[in-house]
Amino acid sequence: MTYLAKIGELTLKGSNIQEFENLLKHNTAKYLEGTDAKIALRAGRLYIDCEDNNTQAAEKIEFTLNHLIGITGWAKATVCEKTIEDISRAVFEIAKTEAERGCKTFKIDARRADKSFPLNSYQICCEAAGDVESIMKVDVHNPDTIIYVEVRERCFVYTESNQGCRGLPVGCSGKGLLLLSGGLDSPVAGYRMLRRGMKIECCYFHSYPYTSEEAKQKVVTLAQKLAYYGIQTYLNVIPFTEVQMKIKEKAPEAWSTLMLRVCMMKLANRLAHRCNAKCIITGESVGQVASQTIENMTVTEHFAELPLLRPLCGMDKEEIIKDSYFIDTYETSILPYEDCCVLFSPRHPVLRGTAEQAQEIYNSLEVDDLIEKSYKEREIIKLTVNGEPVKKTE
């Protein structure tokens, strides 16, 4: 069996393109550890070959290609000799399968990367379509199915190209710390930074018993789904109850949510330096809730010691939900277990705070020792694409 994946953004790279290609091959190999799959990358195509009857390997390859960041699409291909007779036979066999599942019209899309092949792309289409016209009609504008032919060092014939994740290979853009809640937004934010080639480590603030163990498990599940795209991640579960109770006790009620964000950022600074992250990532979107007005987001950023990335900043909820369906986090995110951000939420939160006001209130909380205690008592869980979650120690 041969699988063919199309490389997208990598082809725009210059003299350092080989570094990106090597990383993409390395990431693919990590997914396919334990299989007999052979991986090659040539001229804008990633090839994965395995034994024809190895169902387990095929399932793992297809899982890999559905989660591998750096490809625009993939397909299971028929490989044939580079003669028009063999190409025509392969096209006809695929066309028969398509006709059996109800397709009535077809189109052939041929690419001749090997210019020594005697027929050009148009001629390949015409020749290969001959027998197929006995079972389906040609429709070049709106066909029921498209049969692709690529003439390279070998000839590949396939249909139904599956959507890829696009982006840059994970690991080419450093590392970021994702503030992961149990909602819809932050997993999508993490996924979008993974697509920019960034490794991520996750941080979740847990306020037991006000947030349940089910809420924590929900976040573990979300982190695992991100690990399917990022190959590996760590989830730091931060016990934040004492910090939150101190905020409730000493902060003005209108400022409680914003002060919570400030305290989270203080701890995130500490953790980001510890795990060698170069930035902090959040799921904020401008205007979505009271803490995400541009003024309040400016307050949060004032307390960040590293660049604060907000990949969802200009997205609306429908766009975020669409992405959450694509990465299979939607059903988990909507489970009815609240995270610490919604606890003790004020009825009338401050909408346009300033950094000066926030700094004064933060100083009055005298919460630095509690933040340090929360950091030291955190639980670390390692999640990988090929294994069960494992609890770690420093």
Secondary structure, 3 states (H helix, E strand, C coil): CEEEEEECHHHHCCCCHHHHHHHHHHHHHHHCCCCCCEEEEECCEEEEECCCCCHHHHHHHHHHHHHCCCEEEEEEEEEECCCHHHHHHHHHHHHHHHHHCCCCEEEEEEEECCCCCCCCHHHHHHHHHHHHCCCCEECCCCCCEEEEEEECCCEEEEECCEECCCCECCCCCCEEEEECCCCCHHHHHHHHHHCECCEEEEEEEECCCCCCHHHHHHHHHHHHHHHHHHCEEEEEEEECHHHHHHHHHHCCHHHHHHHHHHHHHHHHHHHHHHCCCCEEECCCCCCCCHHHCHHHHHHHHHCCCCCEECCCCCCCHHHHHHHHHHCCCHHHHCCCCCCHHHCCCCCCCCCCCCHHHHHHHHHHHCCHHHHHHHHHCCEEEEEECCCCCEEECC
